[in-house]
Amino acid sequence: MTPPPSPRPPKRRWPTRLAWTLLILGGLGAALVVDVYNALERLGPRDARSLAADPVGPDLATLRQTFQTELRLPAAPPERPPTPPEGTVELVRYPAPLGENLAWVTPPREQAPGPAIVWIIGGFDFGLGDTPWRPAPRRNDQSARAFREAGIVTMYPSLRGFMGNPGARECFYGEVDDILAAARWLATRPDVDPKRVYVGGHSTGGTLALLAVESGDLFRGAVALGPTDDPRGYDECIGWEVEGLEAQVRAPVEHIDRVLAPTVIFEGEHGNADAARNLARWAGEAPVQVHVFGGFDHFDLVAPATEAAAAAIRADRGVEPGLHVPPAEVLRHAGRSPPPAPPKK
């Protein structure tokens, strides 16, 4: 079973809907509606909610302690995982909130405890396919093999509602609990330093990685490649009809300013760049590094970005977390030169 390609960057529809609602319900003139539409089109999805909401509320970890979602979809049919080549990854079960889930993880090694990462592959099938080892062109290599090749213990967890794992699909909510559980299990391995566990992912996996790092202080850092700011824009699993807390607990942009661990958000200019910029806009003083790379898209950035991120994780050895991935290193791994510096005035 091969995971489907990562989704295309999400569409944005809410400004149009909001403008028409104001026109019909508020009796506004056409000129005012145009002004409202133009203003909201320049803003991100968080702005629309914040027009009427308290901008300072509980963080995501606090919300998750009590909020019970009503958004559940039927589980996918159970599948048997493929057989990985010897020495790449092995099949394990990890204790999740609803029972045991399946995962791929690099085999244990006799080495001093070191860094580890929980990596979520993109797409909407959060099961176990052959992506971690399947040969792929560099322009679309979603394997995250760079972490394994750098000696970083790498875990690819399957999530609730897939592979016969207990539970229903919850569309970016309960799946986060499974990711947190996977990280706790990973931290118990003798070859893993429990203080050097990271989370990362690409596309929908990057979105889940952001929600995971926003949900507490479990991780030393996060790497999110091509995430979205609000998963309703995917037009898959969850849509714009979902509002209120059901939407808020699933939107990374609502909580990005509360991130505690260093978090890297990278995307290509021809990918989901608007979402990356909106996340940067709302990050405030949080330790969030956002960079949009010109000349790249949603897929060809992944290989060089994971290679640069793996090196940065290996170098992050200080007492305090200090994950930082220089954009120039991503370009170097991509075989491209940094843009020239602007002339001095």
N, C-alpha and C positions, 0 to 999 in steps of 0.2 A: 504494500500500500504506500503510494507516494503522495506526500502532502501537496495540495494544489499550490499554484503560484501565489505569491503574496498579492493582496488586493491592490487595486489601483488607488491612488490618492482619493480621499473622500470628497464628495460633492458638498456644497454648502447651499442649503435651500431656505434656512430659517429667515434670512432678511426679507425675502419676498413674502413669505407667509405672514410675518409680523406686520409688514407694511399694509397688506390687504386687510388684516384684522383691525388695524388702527383706522383704516378708511371706513370699514363697514360699521364697527361698533362705536367708534368715537366721533363719527360725523366730520372727520377732518377734510379739509379741502385738498385738491389734487397736488397743489404746490407743496403743502406741508408733508404729504405722504412721500413725495419725491425727496424732500429734505431728509426725512427720517430714514428712508431706504438708503440714500447715499451715505448718511452718517454711519448706519449700522453695517453697511457693506465694507466700510474701512476698518471695522472693529472685528474682534474675534467672537466666538460663541459665548465666552464667559461674560462679555459686556452685556449681552441681552439679558442674561439672568440677573446680573448685578444691578440693572436699572431699578429693580424693585426688591432686591435682596440685601441683607446685611452683609457687607463685604468681609466682615470678620466673624467667623463661625467656627465650629469644631473642626479639627483636622480629620483627615481620612481615617486614621487609625481609630479615633474616637467614634466616628460615624459607623465604622464597621463593627464595633462592639455590640451595637444594639439594632442596627438596621437589618430587616429581613426582606429580601427581595421577593416580589411576586412574578418576576419575569423569568420564566423557565421554559426551555424548549426540550422536546423529547431527545433522549440520548441517541447517538449514532449507533448503527448496528455494530455489534462486537466484531473485531477483526483480529487475526493472528499477526503478530509482528514478524517482519522478515528476519532472516538470519544474517547478522553482521559478519564481515570478515574478521578472522581471528586477530586480536590485538587492537581493534579499533574501539569498540564500545561493547558493553555487555548488558544483558537484560536484568533489571532488578525490580523489586517492589518497594515502594516507600510508603510509610504511614501518612495518610491524608485525613482531613477531618471527617470524611464520609466512609472511610475504609482504605484499603490498599490500592494504590495506583501503580501502573507500570512506568518504567523510565529506562532510557539509555544512559549509561555513565561509563566513563573511562575506567578500565580495569585498575584495581589497587596496585600501587607501586611501593617498593621498599625504598622510601626516601623520607627526608625530613618533612614535617608538615609544611605545606605551601598554600598558594592561593587556589581558589576554586570558583567556578562560575556556573550558575543555573542559566541556561540559554533556551529561549523560546523561539522556535522557528515560525516564520510568518504563514499567513493563510488562515483559513477558518476550520481546518481539521487539526485539532490539538491532540492527535494521536501519535503513533510511532511509525514513521516511514524510513526509507533508506537515505534520506537527505544527508545525514551526518557523514556517510562514506561514499555516496554515489558520485562518480566523476561528473563535473559540471564545468561549463565554460567560465572563465574568470569574469566575464561580464555579467554573470548571474549565478555566482557561487554562494548559496545560502547555508552551506554546511557548518560554518563557524569552526572549521578544522584548524584555523590559526591558533585557537586557544589550546587545543590538544597538542599541536605540534610545538607549542612553546612550553609544554610541561605543566599546563594548568589543568587541574582536574575539572572535567566538563560533564555536566549533567543536562540531559534533554528530557524533562518530565512530560509524560502525557497527563492530561487534565480530565476533570470530571466530565462524564457524558461521552467519553471516547474509549476505544479499546476494551470495552466491557467494564471500565472503571465505574464505581457506584456514583449515582447522582445524575441530574439532568444538566444540560448546558445552561449556563446562566449569563452568557454574553458579557464577559468582562467584569463579573463580580465574584462569584464563588471560586472561579478559576484562580483568582489572586490568592485565596486561602491555600489552594493546592501548591502554588509556587512557594509560598512562605513555608509550608510544611516540607517541601522538597529541600529547601535551603537548610532547614533545621536538621534534616536527616543527613544531608551532605556534610554538614559541619561536624558530625560525629565520626567521620572516617579518620583513621589514624594518619593518613597522608595529607590531611587538610588542616590548615590553621583556621580554627573557628572564628578568628578575628579578621580573616581575609577572604570572606565569601562575598562574591559579587553577583549581580543579576544583569541579564541583558537579553536582547532580542531584536528581531528585524520586523518592520511593518506592524502587523497586529501583535507580534511578539514583542516589539519595542513598546507598544502601547501598554501591554500587560506588565512589562518590566518597569515602566514608569509608575503604574499603579502599585506595584509591589514595593518599590523603594519609597513611595509616598505613604506607605502603610505602617511605618514604624522605623526602628533603628537596627534592624536585623542585618543589613548589608553594609559593607565597607564602601561600596560604590555601585554605579549602574552605567550601562552602555545601551542606549536606545537609538537604533538606526531606523530612520524613516517612520517614527511613530505618528499618530494623529493626536490632536488636542481633544477631540470629542468623537468617540467611536460611532455615534449616530450617523456621522457622515459617510460611513462605509456602505450604507444601504444594504447591510447584511446582518442578520441576527437581531439587531436593534436599530430602530429608525427614529425619525424626528417626532413621531407621535408620543414617544416616551419622554416624560417631563418630570420636574420636581426632583426629589431625592433619588429616584431610580436612575435619572440621568446624571445627577451630580456625583454619585459615588463611582461612576464609570468614566468620568471625563478627567484625564490627567491635568488639563489646564486649570481645573477648579482647585487644585491642591499643590501645584508646582512650586508655589512660594513657601511651602512648608517642608520641602525636602531637606533632610539633615545630612545625607551622605553625598559626596561629590557625584554628580550625574552628568554624563556626556550625551548630548543629543546631536546627531549628525544626519544630514539629508542632502541629496543632490538637488540642484536648482530645477531640474526637470522632473522632480518627484513631488513629494508632499511638502514643499518648501513653505507654503503659507502656514501650515500647522506648526512647523518648527519655529517660524518667526513669532507666531502668536504665543507659543510656550515661552520663548525668550522674553517677550513683552511682559508676561505676567510672573516671571520667575522672581522679580524683586531682588532681594539680597541673598537669596538661597544660592548654595554652591552648585549652580547649573551652568554648564558650558554648552552653548549652542553654536553650531556653524553650518551654514549652507554652502555647499561646494558648487561653484560654477562649472559647467561642462559635464556634470554627472547627472544620472537619473536615479530612480528609486532602487535600482538593482546593481548597477556597475560600481557603486560606491561600497558595497558590502564587503567584498574581499579585502581591498586595501584598508578599510576602516577597522575590520576585525584584526588584521595583522598589526596595525598601529596600536589598537587597544590592548592586544595581548602583551606587547612590549611594555606599555604603560602600566599594566597590572603587575607584571613581573618587577617593575621598578618601584612600585608603591609599597615600600617596606618600612616607612616611618612609624613612629608611635601613633601619630594622628593620621587619619585617612587623607591621602593627597592625590587621588586619581586625576590626571590631566592628560589629554591626548592632543599633542600639538597638531594642528591642521597640516603643517608642513610635512609631518611624518606620514600622514595619510597620502598626500600627494607624492611623496617619495616612493611609497609602496606601490602607488599607481603608475609610477614611471613618468610623472608629470612635474613640471617646474612650477614653483609658486609664482603667482602673478607679481609683476614688478611693483616695487614700492612707489607710492605716489611721489612726484617731485616735491622737494622742499620749497616752501614759499619764502 
